[in-house]
Amino acid sequence: MSGGAPDPQTEERRPPGRRRLGLALLTVAALTGGGVAFTALATPEEPPAAHPGAEGPPPATAPVTRGDLTDSSQQDGMLGHLGERKINAGGPGGTLTWLAPSGSVVGRDGRLYEVDGEAVRLMYGSEPMYRTLKSGDKGTDVRQLEENLAALGYTGFDVDEEYTVKTAAAVKRWQESHDLKRTGTVGPDRIAFAGSAVRIKEPGSGSGTGSSGGDRVAPGDRIAPGSPVLTVTGSERVVTFRVPAAEAASAKTGTRVRVVLPEGARLPGKVTAVGRTATAGDDPQDRTPRIDVTVSFDDPAGVEGVDQSPVTVELAGETRRDVLSVPVNALLALPDGGFGVQVVENGAARDVRVELGMFAQGRVEVRGTGLREGMKVGVPS
């Protein structure tokens, strides 16, 4: 009869091991459905039980293996560049005559843009270039300038926070190397500071004459002081992704990862930044608070791929070393509530009680009396 309740007699004739296997898999699925590993599942304190010939040989077997088991997870990420920021026009303004092209990388002393034919160059530092520096000035911006001059080979002064006549002499040598008037003073009409080399993402949104609001500036536009000229990022390739706040511990700073690029390459890296504030995602169906995570590659120069390409981040979690494990689907749910595996030896099968440890990579750590590496355990065909 089809569509009705199961025949009790048929149900009783069904092999008991098959019922146990189905129950075990349902139980494991419930415990691991969220991708969360667990350890030291409680089992009765009675000695491990063995039941020779419980069901006869299973349809297929798999070996008990010994080795390391790592609880890993995968996250969807995005390939990009580190840190986006604006570079605004310094000096009195004028006509924009040149812009560094999008996608190019500008390093120390490189040209970012030109106004009225005069270049504004990049120097490294965290503090913006907000004033014209001259002899007698003091401050961290002075130290930044002197550090850059020294790195470029213009020496003969002490690198400190005081702009001296020796600093001015070095500035004059730098000006001469760029065919500029040798004034010994320098300001935001000649230098813009950023933390390191920058990658040009795109021109800034124009706010001067010749460009309407929201349009990108282009050579020929009039640039007002303080208006955005360029949008830049760091030159280093990175991956960003988001994890639920409850799982933030799986992506701590320093956590080793592998990034799977769109073409299939798997590159090593590590978590270098974790956000401190959790925010809801954009998906209206999932408002779980999430935290931003940044991954840097071990070899950034070797990373290829288009910006904003989707990637997969493989996070390595806890590792159990030198443990016995079996495929998850080898587990049996024993009649008294514990778990076991069906060991096959010399053509005979017996159920052996086990304690469960970590679930990872489709396997589960097991401990049980008499279990050893190389044993065969029953699995579904």
C-alpha atoms as a printed R data frame, in Angstrom:
    type eleno elety resid chain resno      x       y       z
1   ATOM     1    CA   MET     A     1  0.000   0.000   0.000
2   ATOM     2    CA   SER     A     2  1.454   3.394  -0.960
3   ATOM     3    CA   GLY     A     3  1.005   6.716   0.828
4   ATOM     4    CA   GLY     A     4 -0.024   5.130   4.166
5   ATOM     5    CA   ALA     A     5  1.769   4.555   7.487
6   ATOM     6    CA   PRO     A     6  4.760   2.177   7.505
7   ATOM     7    CA   ASP     A     7  3.994  -1.498   7.948
8   ATOM     8    CA   PRO     A     8  5.092  -2.376  11.516
9   ATOM     9    CA   GLN     A     9  6.234  -5.789  10.387
10  ATOM    10    CA   THR     A    10  8.309  -4.305   7.564
11  ATOM    11    CA   GLU     A    11  9.750  -1.718   9.950
12  ATOM    12    CA   GLU     A    12 10.752  -4.444  12.392
13  ATOM    13    CA   ARG     A    13 12.479  -6.398   9.643
14  ATOM    14    CA   ARG     A    14 14.599  -3.341   8.672
15  ATOM    15    CA   PRO     A    15 18.238  -3.904   9.784
16  ATOM    16    CA   PRO     A    16 18.825  -2.189  13.146
17  ATOM    17    CA   GLY     A    17 22.186  -0.764  12.024
18  ATOM    18    CA   ARG     A    18 20.568   1.134   9.133
19  ATOM    19    CA   ARG     A    19 18.148   2.820  11.536
20  ATOM    20    CA   ARG     A    20 21.058   3.758  13.773
21  ATOM    21    CA   LEU     A    21 23.036   5.165  10.854
22  ATOM    22    CA   GLY     A    22 20.172   7.401   9.752
23  ATOM    23    CA   LEU     A    23 19.670   8.654  13.301
24  ATOM    24    CA   ALA     A    24 23.365   9.328  13.686
25  ATOM    25    CA   LEU     A    25 23.520  11.401  10.545
26  ATOM    26    CA   LEU     A    26 20.440  13.388  11.556
27  ATOM    27    CA   THR     A    27 21.969  14.042  14.968
28  ATOM    28    CA   VAL     A    28 25.312  15.105  13.521
29  ATOM    29    CA   ALA     A    29 23.598  17.322  10.950
30  ATOM    30    CA   ALA     A    30 21.712  19.070  13.731
31  ATOM    31    CA   LEU     A    31 24.887  19.559  15.744
32  ATOM    32    CA   THR     A    32 27.083  20.759  12.879
33  ATOM    33    CA   GLY     A    33 24.606  22.420  10.534
34  ATOM    34    CA   GLY     A    34 25.855  25.879  11.499
35  ATOM    35    CA   GLY     A    35 29.464  24.991  10.790
36  ATOM    36    CA   VAL     A    36 30.398  25.087  14.475
37  ATOM    37    CA   ALA     A    37 32.825  22.482  15.740
38  ATOM    38    CA   PHE     A    38 32.436  20.968  19.180
39  ATOM    39    CA   THR     A    39 34.544  18.712  21.342
40  ATOM    40    CA   ALA     A    40 34.276  16.221  24.184
41  ATOM    41    CA   LEU     A    41 30.690  15.147  23.570
42  ATOM    42    CA   ALA     A    42 29.517  13.418  26.726
43  ATOM    43    CA   THR     A    43 28.953   9.655  26.595
44  ATOM    44    CA   PRO     A    44 27.926   7.195  29.297
45  ATOM    45    CA   GLU     A    45 30.663   6.243  31.698
46  ATOM    46    CA   GLU     A    46 30.228   2.509  31.109
47  ATOM    47    CA   PRO     A    47 33.037   0.713  29.217
48  ATOM    48    CA   PRO     A    48 32.945   0.879  25.416
49  ATOM    49    CA   ALA     A    49 30.672  -1.824  24.057
50  ATOM    50    CA   ALA     A    50 31.400  -4.145  21.188
51  ATOM    51    CA   HIS     A    51 28.716  -6.222  19.467
52  ATOM    52    CA   PRO     A    52 30.274  -8.847  17.212
53  ATOM    53    CA   GLY     A    53 28.280  -9.488  14.081
54  ATOM    54    CA   ALA     A    54 25.758  -6.733  14.813
55  ATOM    55    CA   GLU     A    55 24.642  -6.424  11.212
56  ATOM    56    CA   GLY     A    56 27.025  -8.318   9.028
57  ATOM    57    CA   PRO     A    57 29.475  -6.634   6.640
58  ATOM    58    CA   PRO     A    58 28.452  -3.090   5.600
59  ATOM    59    CA   PRO     A    59 28.052  -2.130   1.915
60  ATOM    60    CA   ALA     A    60 31.307  -0.112   1.928
61  ATOM    61    CA   THR     A    61 34.193   0.741   4.236
62  ATOM    62    CA   ALA     A    62 36.621   3.587   4.881
63  ATOM    63    CA   PRO     A    63 39.864   3.588   6.862
64  ATOM    64    CA   VAL     A    64 40.438   5.048  10.310
65  ATOM    65    CA   THR     A    65 43.201   7.599   9.754
66  ATOM    66    CA   ARG     A    66 45.642   9.342  12.086
67  ATOM    67    CA   GLY     A    67 46.758  12.913  11.498
68  ATOM    68    CA   ASP     A    68 45.956  16.566  12.052
69  ATOM    69    CA   LEU     A    69 42.356  17.775  11.829
70  ATOM    70    CA   THR     A    70 41.665  21.474  11.315
71  ATOM    71    CA   ASP     A    71 38.309  23.137  11.792
72  ATOM    72    CA   SER     A    72 38.149  25.544   8.849
73  ATOM    73    CA   SER     A    73 35.471  27.780   7.399
74  ATOM    74    CA   GLN     A    74 34.967  29.679   4.170
75  ATOM    75    CA   GLN     A    75 33.894  33.301   3.744
76  ATOM    76    CA   ASP     A    76 32.982  35.303   0.662
77  ATOM    77    CA   GLY     A    77 35.386  38.193   0.173
78  ATOM    78    CA   MET     A    78 36.288  40.935  -2.280
79  ATOM    79    CA   LEU     A    79 39.664  41.630  -3.865
80  ATOM    80    CA   GLY     A    80 40.711  45.260  -3.659
81  ATOM    81    CA   HIS     A    81 43.315  47.680  -2.374
82  ATOM    82    CA   LEU     A    82 44.053  48.919   1.093
83  ATOM    83    CA   GLY     A    83 42.521  52.145   2.423
84  ATOM    84    CA   GLU     A    84 40.659  54.608   0.208
85  ATOM    85    CA   ARG     A    85 41.142  58.362   0.712
86  ATOM    86    CA   LYS     A    86 40.921  61.701  -1.089
87  ATOM    87    CA   ILE     A    87 43.772  63.975  -2.139
88  ATOM    88    CA   ASN     A    88 42.599  67.577  -2.147
89  ATOM    89    CA   ALA     A    89 44.055  70.517  -3.998
90  ATOM    90    CA   GLY     A    90 46.619  72.540  -2.079
91  ATOM    91    CA   GLY     A    91 47.843  76.050  -2.696
92  ATOM    92    CA   PRO     A    92 45.824  78.888  -4.226
93  ATOM    93    CA   GLY     A    93 44.152  76.754  -6.918
94  ATOM    94    CA   GLY     A    94 44.320  77.200 -10.669
95  ATOM    95    CA   THR     A    95 43.848  75.190 -13.842
96  ATOM    96    CA   LEU     A    96 44.333  71.447 -13.647
97  ATOM    97    CA   THR     A    97 46.816  70.553 -16.380
98  ATOM    98    CA   TRP     A    98 47.670  66.891 -15.632
99  ATOM    99    CA   LEU     A    99 46.477  63.941 -13.493
100 ATOM   100    CA   ALA     A   100 48.223  60.667 -12.705
101 ATOM   101    CA   PRO     A   101 46.275  58.020 -14.659
102 ATOM   102    CA   SER     A   102 43.830  55.647 -12.956
103 ATOM   103    CA   GLY     A   103 45.437  52.352 -11.950
104 ATOM   104    CA   SER     A   104 48.946  53.803 -11.758
105 ATOM   105    CA   VAL     A   105 51.020  53.638  -8.573
106 ATOM   106    CA   VAL     A   106 52.738  56.802  -7.343
107 ATOM   107    CA   GLY     A   107 55.646  56.493  -4.932
108 ATOM   108    CA   ARG     A   108 57.709  58.948  -2.929
109 ATOM   109    CA   ASP     A   109 58.489  62.129  -4.890
110 ATOM   110    CA   GLY     A   110 56.243  60.998  -7.754
111 ATOM   111    CA   ARG     A   111 53.815  63.339  -9.505
112 ATOM   112    CA   LEU     A   112 50.180  63.198  -8.390
113 ATOM   113    CA   TYR     A   113 48.763  66.083 -10.443
114 ATOM   114    CA   GLU     A   114 49.738  69.427 -11.913
115 ATOM   115    CA   VAL     A   115 48.113  72.843 -11.549
116 ATOM   116    CA   ASP     A   116 49.127  75.563 -14.000
117 ATOM   117    CA   GLY     A   117 51.876  73.237 -15.183
118 ATOM   118    CA   GLU     A   118 53.428  72.886 -11.709
119 ATOM   119    CA   ALA     A   119 53.577  69.391 -10.166
120 ATOM   120    CA   VAL     A   120 52.313  68.398  -6.728
121 ATOM   121    CA   ARG     A   121 54.412  65.469  -5.518
122 ATOM   122    CA   LEU     A   122 53.819  62.681  -3.023
123 ATOM   123    CA   MET     A   123 55.753  62.432   0.228
124 ATOM   124    CA   TYR     A   124 55.163  59.872   2.988
125 ATOM   125    CA   GLY     A   125 53.625  60.891   6.291
126 ATOM   126    CA   SER     A   126 50.479  60.655   8.381
127 ATOM   127    CA   GLU     A   127 49.972  64.369   8.936
128 ATOM   128    CA   PRO     A   128 48.621  66.460   6.041
129 ATOM   129    CA   MET     A   129 50.649  69.217   4.420
130 ATOM   130    CA   TYR     A   130 48.639  72.166   5.733
131 ATOM   131    CA   ARG     A   131 51.140  75.068   5.695
132 ATOM   132    CA   THR     A   132 54.183  76.435   3.914
133 ATOM   133    CA   LEU     A   133 57.241  75.341   5.869
134 ATOM   134    CA   LYS     A   134 60.168  77.723   6.385
135 ATOM   135    CA   SER     A   135 63.182  78.248   8.659
136 ATOM   136    CA   GLY     A   136 62.145  78.475  12.316
137 ATOM   137    CA   ASP     A   137 59.020  76.313  11.982
138 ATOM   138    CA   LYS     A   138 58.588  73.343  14.315
139 ATOM   139    CA   GLY     A   139 56.257  70.336  14.341
140 ATOM   140    CA   THR     A   140 55.639  66.793  13.201
141 ATOM   141    CA   ASP     A   141 55.106  67.985   9.625
142 ATOM   142    CA   VAL     A   142 58.678  69.292   9.677
143 ATOM   143    CA   ARG     A   143 59.935  65.861  10.781
144 ATOM   144    CA   GLN     A   144 57.895  64.209   8.014
145 ATOM   145    CA   LEU     A   145 59.423  66.459   5.382
146 ATOM   146    CA   GLU     A   146 62.948  65.899   6.699
147 ATOM   147    CA   GLU     A   147 62.443  62.112   6.751
148 ATOM   148    CA   ASN     A   148 61.451  62.231   3.090
149 ATOM   149    CA   LEU     A   149 64.331  64.498   2.096
150 ATOM   150    CA   ALA     A   150 66.773  62.146   3.836
151 ATOM   151    CA   ALA     A   151 65.210  59.096   2.158
152 ATOM   152    CA   LEU     A   152 65.681  60.821  -1.209
153 ATOM   153    CA   GLY     A   153 69.344  61.519  -0.461
154 ATOM   154    CA   TYR     A   154 69.127  65.212   0.442
155 ATOM   155    CA   THR     A   155 71.073  65.122   3.717
156 ATOM   156    CA   GLY     A   156 73.170  67.530   5.791
157 ATOM   157    CA   PHE     A   157 70.612  68.265   8.544
158 ATOM   158    CA   ASP     A   158 69.283  66.572  11.656
159 ATOM   159    CA   VAL     A   159 65.967  64.763  11.232
160 ATOM   160    CA   ASP     A   160 63.932  66.359  14.001
161 ATOM   161    CA   GLU     A   161 60.961  68.682  14.401
162 ATOM   162    CA   GLU     A   162 62.833  71.932  13.687
163 ATOM   163    CA   TYR     A   163 63.132  73.505  10.231
164 ATOM   164    CA   THR     A   164 66.656  74.974  10.214
165 ATOM   165    CA   VAL     A   165 68.774  76.721   7.604
166 ATOM   166    CA   LYS     A   166 70.272  73.293   6.870
167 ATOM   167    CA   THR     A   167 66.781  71.952   6.182
168 ATOM   168    CA   ALA     A   168 66.168  74.917   3.882
169 ATOM   169    CA   ALA     A   169 69.412  74.149   2.033
170 ATOM   170    CA   ALA     A   170 68.274  70.562   1.447
171 ATOM   171    CA   VAL     A   171 64.905  71.832   0.199
172 ATOM   172    CA   LYS     A   172 66.714  74.126  -2.252
173 ATOM   173    CA   ARG     A   173 68.627  71.121  -3.631
174 ATOM   174    CA   TRP     A   174 65.354  69.213  -3.988
175 ATOM   175    CA   GLN     A   175 63.767  72.195  -5.765
176 ATOM   176    CA   GLU     A   176 66.698  72.469  -8.122
177 ATOM   177    CA   SER     A   177 66.378  68.773  -9.057
178 ATOM   178    CA   HIS     A   178 62.813  69.484 -10.228
179 ATOM   179    CA   ASP     A   179 63.621  72.774 -12.015
180 ATOM   180    CA   LEU     A   180 61.780  74.815  -9.403
181 ATOM   181    CA   LYS     A   181 62.666  78.206  -8.006
182 ATOM   182    CA   ARG     A   182 65.152  77.693  -5.144
183 ATOM   183    CA   THR     A   183 63.253  79.368  -2.284
184 ATOM   184    CA   GLY     A   184 64.102  76.991   0.573
185 ATOM   185    CA   THR     A   185 60.426  76.954   1.565
186 ATOM   186    CA   VAL     A   186 57.829  74.357   0.565
187 ATOM   187    CA   GLY     A   187 54.073  74.013   1.032
188 ATOM   188    CA   PRO     A   188 50.886  72.225  -0.077
189 ATOM   189    CA   ASP     A   189 51.181  73.678  -3.589
190 ATOM   190    CA   ARG     A   190 54.196  71.354  -4.070
191 ATOM   191    CA   ILE     A   191 53.733  68.413  -1.665
192 ATOM   192    CA   ALA     A   192 50.898  66.123  -0.517
193 ATOM   193    CA   PHE     A   193 51.449  63.609   2.290
194 ATOM   194    CA   ALA     A   194 50.128  60.019   2.367
195 ATOM   195    CA   GLY     A   195 51.142  57.067   4.532
196 ATOM   196    CA   SER     A   196 52.883  55.188   1.709
197 ATOM   197    CA   ALA     A   197 52.828  54.735  -2.041
198 ATOM   198    CA   VAL     A   198 49.320  55.189  -3.449
199 ATOM   199    CA   ARG     A   199 47.368  53.665  -6.290
200 ATOM   200    CA   ILE     A   200 45.265  56.088  -8.295
201 ATOM   201    CA   LYS     A   201 41.675  54.851  -8.210
202 ATOM   202    CA   GLU     A   202 39.971  57.694 -10.091
203 ATOM   203    CA   PRO     A   203 39.832  61.483 -10.430
204 ATOM   204    CA   GLY     A   204 38.084  63.356  -7.663
205 ATOM   205    CA   SER     A   205 34.589  64.815  -7.881
206 ATOM   206    CA   GLY     A   206 34.909  68.325  -9.258
207 ATOM   207    CA   SER     A   207 33.872  71.322  -7.200
208 ATOM   208    CA   GLY     A   208 35.484  74.107  -9.205
209 ATOM   209    CA   THR     A   209 34.529  75.826 -12.424
210 ATOM   210    CA   GLY     A   210 34.523  73.664 -15.516
211 ATOM   211    CA   SER     A   211 33.025  70.633 -13.763
212 ATOM   212    CA   SER     A   212 29.496  70.250 -12.505
213 ATOM   213    CA   GLY     A   213 28.783  68.792  -9.092
214 ATOM   214    CA   GLY     A   214 29.470  65.058  -9.011
215 ATOM   215    CA   ASP     A   215 31.460  65.035 -12.286
216 ATOM   216    CA   ARG     A   216 35.051  63.841 -12.236
217 ATOM   217    CA   VAL     A   217 37.667  66.521 -12.681
218 ATOM   218    CA   ALA     A   218 39.784  66.514 -15.812
219 ATOM   219    CA   PRO     A   219 42.644  68.581 -17.221
220 ATOM   220    CA   GLY     A   220 41.328  71.997 -18.151
221 ATOM   221    CA   ASP     A   221 39.073  72.332 -15.105
222 ATOM   222    CA   ARG     A   222 39.605  75.148 -12.644
223 ATOM   223    CA   ILE     A   223 40.525  73.748  -9.238
224 ATOM   224    CA   ALA     A   224 39.592  75.514  -6.030
225 ATOM   225    CA   PRO     A   225 41.755  75.176  -2.891
226 ATOM   226    CA   GLY     A   226 40.679  72.121  -0.888
227 ATOM   227    CA   SER     A   227 38.638  70.548  -3.683
228 ATOM   228    CA   PRO     A   228 39.125  66.777  -4.285
229 ATOM   229    CA   VAL     A   229 41.553  66.092  -7.109
230 ATOM   230    CA   LEU     A   230 42.159  62.341  -6.785
231 ATOM   231    CA   THR     A   231 40.730  59.311  -5.050
232 ATOM   232    CA   VAL     A   232 43.564  56.968  -4.094
233 ATOM   233    CA   THR     A   233 44.080  53.693  -2.259
234 ATOM   234    CA   GLY     A   234 47.107  51.964  -0.855
235 ATOM   235    CA   SER     A   235 49.185  50.142  -3.452
236 ATOM   236    CA   GLU     A   236 48.923  46.793  -1.618
237 ATOM   237    CA   ARG     A   237 46.359  44.231  -2.788
238 ATOM   238    CA   VAL     A   238 44.112  43.037   0.034
239 ATOM   239    CA   VAL     A   239 40.896  41.110   0.553
240 ATOM   240    CA   THR     A   240 38.019  42.322   2.686
241 ATOM   241    CA   PHE     A   241 35.154  40.239   4.036
242 ATOM   242    CA   ARG     A   242 32.634  40.293   6.874
243 ATOM   243    CA   VAL     A   243 31.986  37.725   9.599
244 ATOM   244    CA   PRO     A   244 29.105  37.525  12.075
245 ATOM   245    CA   ALA     A   245 30.055  39.239  15.314
246 ATOM   246    CA   ALA     A   246 29.519  35.951  17.166
247 ATOM   247    CA   GLU     A   247 32.263  34.332  15.033
248 ATOM   248    CA   ALA     A   248 34.793  37.166  15.273
249 ATOM   249    CA   ALA     A   249 37.181  34.955  17.262
250 ATOM   250    CA   SER     A   250 37.703  32.835  14.124
251 ATOM   251    CA   ALA     A   251 39.299  35.820  12.372
252 ATOM   252    CA   LYS     A   252 41.614  37.383  14.929
253 ATOM   253    CA   THR     A   253 44.569  39.491  13.825
254 ATOM   254    CA   GLY     A   254 47.346  37.150  12.725
255 ATOM   255    CA   THR     A   255 45.019  34.277  11.768
256 ATOM   256    CA   ARG     A   256 46.452  32.395   8.793
257 ATOM   257    CA   VAL     A   257 44.221  32.111   5.729
258 ATOM   258    CA   ARG     A   258 44.234  31.028   2.114
259 ATOM   259    CA   VAL     A   259 42.525  33.137  -0.521
260 ATOM   260    CA   VAL     A   260 41.015  31.388  -3.546
261 ATOM   261    CA   LEU     A   261 41.137  33.782  -6.513
262 ATOM   262    CA   PRO     A   262 38.586  33.640  -9.372
263 ATOM   263    CA   GLU     A   263 40.979  31.711 -11.622
264 ATOM   264    CA   GLY     A   264 41.468  29.092  -8.881
265 ATOM   265    CA   ALA     A   265 44.867  30.079  -7.460
266 ATOM   266    CA   ARG     A   266 45.104  29.584  -3.666
267 ATOM   267    CA   LEU     A   267 47.400  32.189  -2.087
268 ATOM   268    CA   PRO     A   268 48.498  32.344   1.571
269 ATOM   269    CA   GLY     A   269 47.926  35.387   3.747
270 ATOM   270    CA   LYS     A   270 46.849  36.485   7.183
271 ATOM   271    CA   VAL     A   271 44.270  38.683   8.898
272 ATOM   272    CA   THR     A   272 45.813  42.127   9.417
273 ATOM   273    CA   ALA     A   273 42.827  44.174  10.614
274 ATOM   274    CA   VAL     A   274 39.543  43.429  12.374
275 ATOM   275    CA   GLY     A   275 36.848  46.051  12.815
276 ATOM   276    CA   ARG     A   276 35.776  47.048  16.301
277 ATOM   277    CA   THR     A   277 32.174  47.911  15.483
278 ATOM   278    CA   ALA     A   278 29.578  45.411  14.282
279 ATOM   279    CA   THR     A   279 27.009  46.623  11.750
280 ATOM   280    CA   ALA     A   280 24.063  44.927  10.077
281 ATOM   281    CA   GLY     A   281 24.552  43.628   6.543
282 ATOM   282    CA   ASP     A   282 22.851  44.970   3.426
283 ATOM   283    CA   ASP     A   283 20.709  41.866   2.952
284 ATOM   284    CA   PRO     A   284 17.188  42.635   4.294
285 ATOM   285    CA   GLN     A   285 16.728  38.902   4.907
286 ATOM   286    CA   ASP     A   286 19.795  38.704   7.124
287 ATOM   287    CA   ARG     A   287 20.431  41.585   9.510
288 ATOM   288    CA   THR     A   288 23.000  39.659  11.548
289 ATOM   289    CA   PRO     A   289 25.582  42.116  12.971
290 ATOM   290    CA   ARG     A   290 28.891  41.598  11.193
291 ATOM   291    CA   ILE     A   291 32.466  42.800  11.561
292 ATOM   292    CA   ASP     A   292 34.797  43.919   8.758
293 ATOM   293    CA   VAL     A   293 37.988  41.894   8.324
294 ATOM   294    CA   THR     A   294 41.018  42.680   6.133
295 ATOM   295    CA   VAL     A   295 43.450  40.075   4.809
296 ATOM   296    CA   SER     A   296 46.924  40.839   3.460
297 ATOM   297    CA   PHE     A   297 48.783  38.460   1.146
298 ATOM   298    CA   ASP     A   298 52.187  37.010   1.971
299 ATOM   299    CA   ASP     A   299 53.301  38.031  -1.535
300 ATOM   300    CA   PRO     A   300 51.166  41.025  -2.633
301 ATOM   301    CA   ALA     A   301 53.209  41.507  -5.806
302 ATOM   302    CA   GLY     A   302 52.127  38.102  -7.055
303 ATOM   303    CA   VAL     A   303 48.387  38.778  -6.783
304 ATOM   304    CA   GLU     A   304 46.542  39.169 -10.061
305 ATOM   305    CA   GLY     A   305 42.889  39.920 -10.617
306 ATOM   306    CA   VAL     A   306 40.441  42.705 -11.307
307 ATOM   307    CA   ASP     A   307 39.472  45.037  -8.467
308 ATOM   308    CA   GLN     A   308 36.231  44.078  -6.736
309 ATOM   309    CA   SER     A   309 36.523  40.471  -7.952
310 ATOM   310    CA   PRO     A   310 34.780  37.968  -5.635
311 ATOM   311    CA   VAL     A   311 37.120  35.584  -3.820
312 ATOM   312    CA   THR     A   312 36.834  32.883  -1.175
313 ATOM   313    CA   VAL     A   313 38.706  33.174   2.110
314 ATOM   314    CA   GLU     A   314 39.559  29.891   3.834
315 ATOM   315    CA   LEU     A   315 39.969  30.461   7.574
316 ATOM   316    CA   ALA     A   316 41.919  27.866   9.516
317 ATOM   317    CA   GLY     A   317 40.486  27.448  12.997
318 ATOM   318    CA   GLU     A   318 41.527  25.092  15.806
319 ATOM   319    CA   THR     A   319 43.803  22.197  14.904
320 ATOM   320    CA   ARG     A   320 43.817  18.818  16.659
321 ATOM   321    CA   ARG     A   321 47.131  17.110  16.050
322 ATOM   322    CA   ASP     A   322 47.817  13.394  15.689
323 ATOM   323    CA   VAL     A   323 44.232  12.240  16.265
324 ATOM   324    CA   LEU     A   324 42.205   9.341  14.907
325 ATOM   325    CA   SER     A   325 39.319  10.290  12.637
326 ATOM   326    CA   VAL     A   326 36.653   8.680  10.472
327 ATOM   327    CA   PRO     A   327 34.216  10.029   7.873
328 ATOM   328    CA   VAL     A   328 31.215  11.644   9.545
329 ATOM   329    CA   ASN     A   329 28.850   9.256   7.786
330 ATOM   330    CA   ALA     A   330 30.592   6.306   9.471
331 ATOM   331    CA   LEU     A   331 28.914   7.199  12.786
332 ATOM   332    CA   LEU     A   332 26.189   5.031  14.284
333 ATOM   333    CA   ALA     A   333 23.732   6.119  16.949
334 ATOM   334    CA   LEU     A   334 23.766   3.317  19.521
335 ATOM   335    CA   PRO     A   335 20.525   2.188  21.175
336 ATOM   336    CA   ASP     A   336 21.459   3.636  24.577
337 ATOM   337    CA   GLY     A   337 22.163   7.090  23.150
338 ATOM   338    CA   GLY     A   338 25.910   6.961  22.558
339 ATOM   339    CA   PHE     A   339 27.794   6.909  19.282
340 ATOM   340    CA   GLY     A   340 29.780   4.185  17.641
341 ATOM   341    CA   VAL     A   341 31.370   2.946  14.445
342 ATOM   342    CA   GLN     A   342 31.046  -0.404  12.730
343 ATOM   343    CA   VAL     A   343 34.504  -1.977  12.626
344 ATOM   344    CA   VAL     A   344 35.077  -4.584   9.924
345 ATOM   345    CA   GLU     A   345 37.778  -7.195  10.520
346 ATOM   346    CA   ASN     A   346 38.276 -10.634   8.957
347 ATOM   347    CA   GLY     A   347 34.931 -10.407   7.168
348 ATOM   348    CA   ALA     A   348 32.992  -9.753  10.387
349 ATOM   349    CA   ALA     A   349 31.467  -6.490  11.642
350 ATOM   350    CA   ARG     A   350 31.115  -5.248  15.200
351 ATOM   351    CA   ASP     A   351 29.917  -1.988  16.714
352 ATOM   352    CA   VAL     A   352 32.489  -0.107  18.808
353 ATOM   353    CA   ARG     A   353 31.474   2.766  21.060
354 ATOM   354    CA   VAL     A   354 33.415   6.009  20.479
355 ATOM   355    CA   GLU     A   355 33.744   9.461  21.973
356 ATOM   356    CA   LEU     A   356 33.521  12.311  19.491
357 ATOM   357    CA   GLY     A   357 35.891  15.240  19.237
358 ATOM   358    CA   MET     A   358 36.278  17.845  16.500
359 ATOM   359    CA   PHE     A   359 34.170  17.815  13.340
360 ATOM   360    CA   ALA     A   360 36.100  19.182  10.336
361 ATOM   361    CA   GLN     A   361 36.723  18.530   6.655
362 ATOM   362    CA   GLY     A   362 33.934  15.942   6.495
363 ATOM   363    CA   ARG     A   363 35.550  13.870   9.251
364 ATOM   364    CA   VAL     A   364 35.176  13.526  12.991
365 ATOM   365    CA   GLU     A   365 37.775  12.876  15.668
366 ATOM   366    CA   VAL     A   366 37.051   9.619  17.497
367 ATOM   367    CA   ARG     A   367 38.406   7.846  20.560
368 ATOM   368    CA   GLY     A   368 37.494   4.299  21.480
369 ATOM   369    CA   THR     A   369 38.933   1.166  23.020
370 ATOM   370    CA   GLY     A   370 40.717  -0.904  20.417
371 ATOM   371    CA   LEU     A   371 40.494   1.671  17.621
372 ATOM   372    CA   ARG     A   372 43.690   2.092  15.646
373 ATOM   373    CA   GLU     A   373 44.931   3.620  12.434
374 ATOM   374    CA   GLY     A   374 44.178   1.568   9.333
375 ATOM   375    CA   MET     A   375 41.084  -0.189  10.686
376 ATOM   376    CA   LYS     A   376 38.125  -0.333   8.317
377 ATOM   377    CA   VAL     A   377 34.767   1.119   9.367
378 ATOM   378    CA   GLY     A   378 31.426   0.822   7.647
379 ATOM   379    CA   VAL     A   379 30.033   3.686   5.585
380 ATOM   380    CA   PRO     A   380 26.995   3.965   3.307
381 ATOM   381    CA   SER     A   381 27.609   2.738  -0.233
